[in-house]
Amino acid sequence: MCLVNHFCKDRCRAVGNKRLLLHHLRAAYDREQLAHWVPRSYDLAKAQDRDLFIVDFAESAAEALATRAADGTRVSRDALQLAVRVLNYNNLSNADKSKQRLDSRKAAEELTKHLSLEASSIVDDPADEELCTRAYWCIQQRGADPARQLQISALQNLWFVKKCDVECGEGIIVDWRLPELLQSAENFAWHAVAQKYVEKPLAPDGRKMDLRIWMLVLSWMPMQAFLWSEPYARLATKSFNLKLGGIKDPLVHLTNRCQQLKGESGDADPDTCAEVKPETHSPGQEPHCWTMQRLLAWMQGPGQFEEHTWDEEVWPRLVTMARQVLHALEAIPGSKPARGVQSFELVGLDVLLDQELKPWFLEANCSPDLCGDADPALFESVSGCLQGALGLVKRARDERSSDWLPPPSEVDASTDGVSLPGVSGWRLIRNQGRPTLSGRAQ
């Protein structure tokens, strides 16, 4: 039997294409459900979504300005009045809305002028205490709405625009200005998604970090999938900050390994390159990629987290998130593989932890970086993952049924996945049962 590392084209594209993945997530979950684990996202190829993005952008800009005022920062009275108006607009009746029409795009652009951190101290006509109090209560009210995701916002209004069909950190724009974001999307022929930037990330050694988590799909229908229990951390090269002068710097705001290697080799703009302090990494270990062992050492040391935090809090949350992604993918139709062919998929999930260790799903990759050029520590970790994955693929090929897997009820009941005898590192997180009557998993 021939083993092929990809399912049919439709399924592979649905995972790796950011627009298609977003639509499958929306088909499986409503807005409030997604708000708990996916940063707010919009398909900019669709006019309706583009309009909703502009409204959301205006609201999040208003939230940022109102939060500053509520925290005691001097802000312009006119700007704060506009922010409060934007925040209260959705509470108006349709009749009142028709009388008090709000141009979200103009409001967003006006508020953005006042969101420069550098200009926050230059205010000729500051808002008075009464207006700041109104802003405070607006923020309190909106904080009760999980769909607003205020826990990932800071005092800036940063968004990503991501080109849909590229990987390795290419085609990603970060900005706080609406016209620039929309222009970037237009440059991508609108084949792009807008995604809210998580402004309060976990930042080991002061650098932005996300996780690359490997997921192995042995069968799509019925879904049978494993999760690698030792993800590696990807860190930006430079210290994390929200200074607007460095918003375009990929070595601050992106964590993709390929982008950091460019900066390290000098292929990136020399003005954005910076050396990593020697104490931030050990010999034989990439400064911008940490193995699980290195991450745990930081969490239990400088990070000041309890020893059990990863096993008892973070990992179960990651398993739940991976299952949610799989549930959205299960409904994607696909043709059966040719006779004598067995497909499998190795997917790279990109997940960001915020300061409270809450995971946020960013995207998925069907052809992830296998780290063949990595330093010894990371290469050894990824090699163990790949060897174990091939072992599972071969076993699935050799077994005539799925009886070698625990029953679905046992898998679903496990909060951290099921470890199989003789299988190191991989945890079974989804098993929908036996293959189809044809005897061939799809």
C-alpha positions in Angstrom: 0.0 0.0 0.0 1.2 3.5 -0.9 1.4 6.1 1.9 0.7 9.7 0.9 1.3 12.7 3.2 -1.8 14.7 2.2 -5.5 14.0 1.8 -7.4 15.2 -1.2 -6.9 18.8 -2.5 -10.1 20.2 -1.0 -9.2 19.0 2.5 -5.6 20.1 2.3 -6.6 23.6 1.1 -9.2 23.9 3.8 -6.6 23.5 6.4 -3.8 25.7 4.9 -5.9 28.4 3.3 -6.7 31.0 6.0 -10.0 32.1 4.4 -11.3 28.6 3.9 -10.3 27.6 7.5 -12.1 30.6 8.9 -15.3 29.7 7.1 -15.2 26.1 8.3 -14.7 27.3 11.8 -17.7 29.6 11.5 -19.8 26.8 10.1 -19.0 24.7 13.2 -19.2 27.4 15.9 -21.2 30.5 16.5 -19.6 33.9 17.1 -19.7 33.6 20.9 -18.2 30.1 20.9 -15.3 31.2 18.6 -14.6 34.2 20.8 -13.3 32.0 23.6 -10.4 30.7 21.5 -10.0 32.4 18.1 -9.0 36.1 17.8 -11.7 38.0 15.9 -11.2 37.4 12.2 -12.8 38.6 8.9 -12.7 37.4 5.3 -11.8 40.6 3.4 -12.7 39.1 0.1 -16.4 39.3 1.1 -17.9 42.8 1.1 -20.1 42.1 4.1 -17.1 40.8 6.2 -15.1 43.9 5.1 -17.8 46.2 6.4 -18.0 44.2 9.7 -14.2 44.5 10.0 -14.4 48.3 9.6 -17.1 48.5 12.3 -15.1 46.2 14.6 -11.9 48.2 14.0 -13.7 51.4 15.0 -15.1 49.8 18.1 -11.7 48.4 19.2 -10.0 51.8 18.6 -12.7 53.3 20.8 -12.1 50.7 23.4 -8.4 51.4 23.4 -8.9 55.1 23.8 -11.6 54.7 26.5 -9.4 52.3 28.4 -6.6 54.9 28.4 -8.9 57.5 29.8 -10.3 55.1 32.4 -6.7 54.4 33.5 -6.0 58.1 34.0 -4.1 58.8 30.8 -4.8 62.3 29.3 -6.8 62.0 26.1 -8.5 64.5 23.9 -12.0 65.5 24.9 -13.3 65.4 21.3 -11.6 62.1 20.7 -13.1 60.5 23.9 -16.6 61.9 23.1 -16.3 60.1 19.7 -15.1 57.0 21.4 -18.0 56.9 23.8 -20.4 57.5 20.9 -19.0 54.6 19.0 -19.2 52.3 22.0 -22.8 53.3 22.7 -24.0 53.2 19.1 -25.0 49.5 19.1 -27.2 50.1 22.2 -29.3 52.5 20.2 -32.7 51.6 18.7 -32.9 51.4 14.9 -34.9 54.6 14.9 -32.2 56.4 16.9 -29.4 54.9 14.7 -31.2 56.4 11.7 -31.1 59.8 13.3 -27.6 59.6 14.6 -25.8 57.9 11.7 -22.2 56.9 12.4 -19.6 56.5 9.7 -17.5 53.8 11.2 -14.7 54.3 8.7 -14.3 58.0 9.4 -14.7 57.3 13.1 -11.9 54.7 13.0 -9.6 57.0 11.1 -10.2 59.9 13.5 -9.7 57.7 16.6 -6.5 56.3 15.2 -5.0 59.7 15.1 -5.2 59.8 18.9 -3.9 56.3 19.4 -0.2 57.1 19.1 1.5 56.2 22.3 4.1 58.9 21.7 1.4 61.6 21.3 -0.6 60.7 24.4 1.0 63.4 26.5 0.4 66.2 23.9 -3.3 67.0 24.6 -4.5 70.6 24.4 -8.1 70.0 25.4 -8.2 66.9 27.7 -11.4 65.1 28.6 -12.9 66.0 32.0 -13.6 63.6 34.9 -17.2 63.1 34.0 -16.4 62.0 30.4 -13.7 59.7 31.7 -16.1 58.2 34.1 -18.6 57.5 31.2 -15.7 55.9 29.3 -14.9 53.7 32.3 -18.5 52.4 32.5 -18.5 51.8 28.7 -15.5 49.6 29.1 -17.0 47.8 32.1 -20.1 47.0 30.1 -18.2 45.7 27.1 -15.9 43.7 29.2 -18.8 41.5 30.1 -19.2 40.6 26.5 -16.8 37.7 25.6 -17.1 38.5 21.9 -15.2 41.7 22.5 -12.1 39.8 23.8 -10.9 42.7 25.9 -8.5 40.3 27.7 -6.2 40.3 24.6 -6.3 44.1 24.0 -3.9 46.6 25.5 -3.8 50.4 24.9 -3.2 50.0 21.1 -5.4 48.7 18.3 -3.2 46.4 16.3 -4.5 44.1 13.6 -3.0 41.6 11.2 -3.8 41.3 7.6 -2.8 37.9 6.3 -2.6 36.7 2.7 -4.6 33.6 2.5 -2.5 31.1 0.7 1.0 31.6 1.9 2.9 30.3 4.9 6.3 30.8 6.7 5.3 34.2 7.9 5.1 35.7 4.4 2.2 38.0 3.4 1.5 39.2 6.9 1.0 42.9 7.7 0.7 44.4 11.2 -0.7 47.9 11.6 -3.0 50.1 13.7 -4.2 52.3 10.8 -7.3 51.2 8.9 -6.4 52.7 5.5 -3.0 50.9 5.5 -4.6 47.6 6.4 -7.2 47.8 3.7 -4.6 48.9 1.2 -2.5 45.8 2.1 -5.6 43.6 1.6 -6.3 45.2 -1.8 -2.6 44.6 -2.8 -3.4 40.9 -2.1 -6.4 41.2 -4.4 -8.5 40.9 -1.3 -7.5 37.3 -0.8 -6.7 38.0 2.8 -8.1 37.8 6.3 -8.0 40.4 9.1 -7.3 39.1 12.5 -7.1 40.9 15.9 -3.6 41.1 17.2 -3.2 39.5 20.7 -1.6 42.5 22.5 -1.0 40.7 25.8 1.1 37.7 24.8 3.2 35.5 27.1 6.7 36.9 26.5 9.5 34.7 27.9 12.7 36.8 28.2 10.6 39.7 27.1 10.0 38.3 23.6 6.7 37.5 21.9 6.1 33.7 21.7 3.8 31.2 20.1 3.7 27.4 20.0 4.0 25.1 17.0 2.0 22.0 17.8 2.0 18.9 15.6 -1.2 17.1 14.8 -1.3 13.8 12.9 -4.5 12.9 11.1 -4.6 9.2 10.2 -8.1 9.1 8.9 -10.5 11.9 8.0 -13.8 9.9 7.8 -14.0 8.6 10.5 -11.7 11.2 12.1 -8.7 9.7 13.9 -6.1 12.1 15.1 -3.1 12.4 17.5 -1.4 15.4 19.1 2.3 15.6 19.8 2.8 16.3 23.5 6.1 18.3 23.2 5.4 21.4 21.1 8.2 23.8 20.6 8.1 27.5 21.3 8.8 30.1 18.6 10.1 33.4 19.8 10.7 36.7 18.1 14.2 38.0 18.0 13.6 41.4 19.5 11.9 42.4 22.7 8.2 42.7 22.5 6.8 46.3 22.5 3.9 48.2 21.1 5.9 51.2 19.9 4.3 52.4 16.7 7.7 53.2 15.1 8.5 49.5 15.1 5.2 48.0 14.0 6.6 46.9 10.7 9.4 45.0 12.3 8.9 41.2 11.8 11.6 40.5 14.4 9.3 42.0 17.1 5.8 41.0 16.0 6.2 37.7 14.1 7.4 34.5 15.6 7.7 32.3 12.4 11.0 30.5 12.4 11.6 31.4 8.8 11.3 35.1 9.4 13.7 35.0 12.4 16.2 33.0 10.4 16.1 35.8 7.7 16.9 38.4 10.3 19.7 36.2 11.7 21.3 35.7 8.3 21.0 39.4 7.3 18.4 38.8 4.6 15.9 41.0 6.4 16.1 44.8 6.6 19.3 45.6 8.5 17.5 48.3 10.5 15.2 45.6 11.9 17.9 43.1 12.9 19.1 42.7 16.4 21.4 40.4 18.3 19.9 38.1 20.9 21.5 38.4 24.3 23.8 35.4 25.0 21.9 34.6 28.2 18.7 34.0 26.4 19.8 30.7 24.8 22.2 27.8 25.4 24.8 26.3 23.0 23.2 23.9 20.5 19.8 25.6 20.8 18.3 28.1 18.5 17.7 31.5 20.2 14.3 31.9 18.5 13.1 28.3 19.1 12.8 26.6 22.5 12.2 22.9 23.0 9.6 21.9 25.6 12.3 21.3 28.2 13.6 24.9 27.8 10.1 26.4 27.9 9.3 24.5 31.1 12.5 25.6 32.7 11.6 29.2 32.0 8.0 28.7 33.2 9.1 27.2 36.5 12.0 29.6 36.9 11.8 33.3 35.7 8.2 32.8 34.6 7.3 31.9 38.2 4.6 29.4 37.3 3.9 26.4 39.4 5.5 23.1 38.4 2.2 21.4 37.5 0.9 24.4 35.5 1.7 22.9 32.1 0.4 19.4 32.7 -2.7 20.4 34.6 -3.7 23.7 32.9 -2.0 24.5 29.6 -1.9 21.0 28.0 -5.6 20.1 28.6 -6.5 23.5 27.1 -4.4 22.7 24.0 -6.0 19.3 23.6 -9.5 20.9 23.8 -8.5 23.5 21.2 -7.1 20.8 18.8 -10.4 18.9 19.2 -12.3 22.0 18.3 -10.3 22.5 15.2 -10.8 18.8 14.2 -14.5 19.1 14.7 -14.6 22.0 12.2 -12.6 20.0 9.7 -14.6 16.8 10.0 -17.4 18.0 7.8 -15.1 18.9 4.8 -16.1 16.5 2.0 -13.4 14.7 0.0 -13.0 12.0 -2.5 -11.9 8.5 -1.4 -8.2 7.7 -2.1 -7.4 5.5 -5.0 -7.3 1.8 -4.2 -4.0 0.9 -2.7 -3.4 4.4 -1.3 -3.5 5.5 2.3 -3.4 9.2 3.1 -2.4 10.9 6.3 -1.8 14.5 7.2 0.8 16.1 9.4 -0.6 19.5 10.4 1.2 22.3 12.2 -1.1 24.3 14.5 0.1 27.8 15.5 -1.2 28.7 19.0 -0.4 31.8 21.1 -0.5 31.8 24.9 -1.6 35.1 26.5 -0.3 36.4 29.8 -2.9 34.2 31.6 -1.8 31.1 29.7 -5.0 31.0 27.7 -4.4 29.6 24.2 -5.5 31.4 21.1 -5.7 29.6 17.8 -4.0 31.6 15.0 -3.8 29.3 12.0 -2.8 25.9 10.6 -0.3 24.6 8.1 -0.5 21.6 5.8 3.2 21.7 4.9 4.9 22.8 8.1 8.5 23.5 8.5 10.1 20.1 9.5 13.2 21.9 10.9 15.7 19.9 8.9 18.2 22.7 9.3 17.6 23.2 13.0 20.1 23.3 15.8 20.7 19.9 17.6 18.2 20.3 20.4 15.3 21.3 18.2 16.3 18.8 15.4 16.3 16.0 18.0 12.9 17.0 19.3 11.3 17.3 15.9 12.9 14.1 14.7 11.4 12.2 17.6 8.0 13.6 16.6 8.4 12.6 12.9 9.7 9.1 13.7 6.7 8.5 16.1 4.3 9.8 13.4 5.7 7.4 10.8 5.4 4.6 13.2 1.7 5.3 13.8 1.1 5.7 10.0 2.6 2.3 9.4 0.7 0.7 12.2 -2.6 2.1 10.9 -1.6 0.6 7.5 -0.8 -2.8 8.9 -3.9 -3.1 11.1 -7.0 -4.4 9.4 -9.4 -2.6 11.7 -9.3 0.3 14.2 -9.4 -2.1 17.2 -5.9 -1.2 18.1 -7.2 2.2 19.2 -9.1 2.9 22.4 -12.9 3.3 21.9 -14.3 6.8 21.2 -15.8 7.1 24.6 -12.5 6.6 26.3 -10.7 9.1 24.0 -13.4 11.8 24.4 -13.4 11.4 28.2 -9.6 12.0 28.4 -8.7 15.7 29.1 -5.1 15.3 28.0 -5.4 12.6 25.2 -4.7 8.9 25.5 -1.2 7.4 25.5 -0.9 4.1 23.6 1.4 1.3 24.7 4.7 1.5 22.8 3.9 5.0 21.5 6.0 7.8 23.0 5.0 11.4 22.8 1.8 11.1 20.7 -1.6 11.3 22.4 -4.8 10.1 20.7 -7.3 13.0 20.9 -9.9 11.9 18.4 -11.3 8.5 17.4 -14.7 8.4 15.7 -14.7 4.7 15.3 -14.2 2.2 12.5 -13.4 3.1 8.9 -16.2 3.2 6.3 -17.8 0.0 5.0 -15.5 0.1 2.0 -12.7 -0.7 4.4 -10.7 2.4 3.3 -10.5 5.4 5.6 -11.1 8.6 3.7 
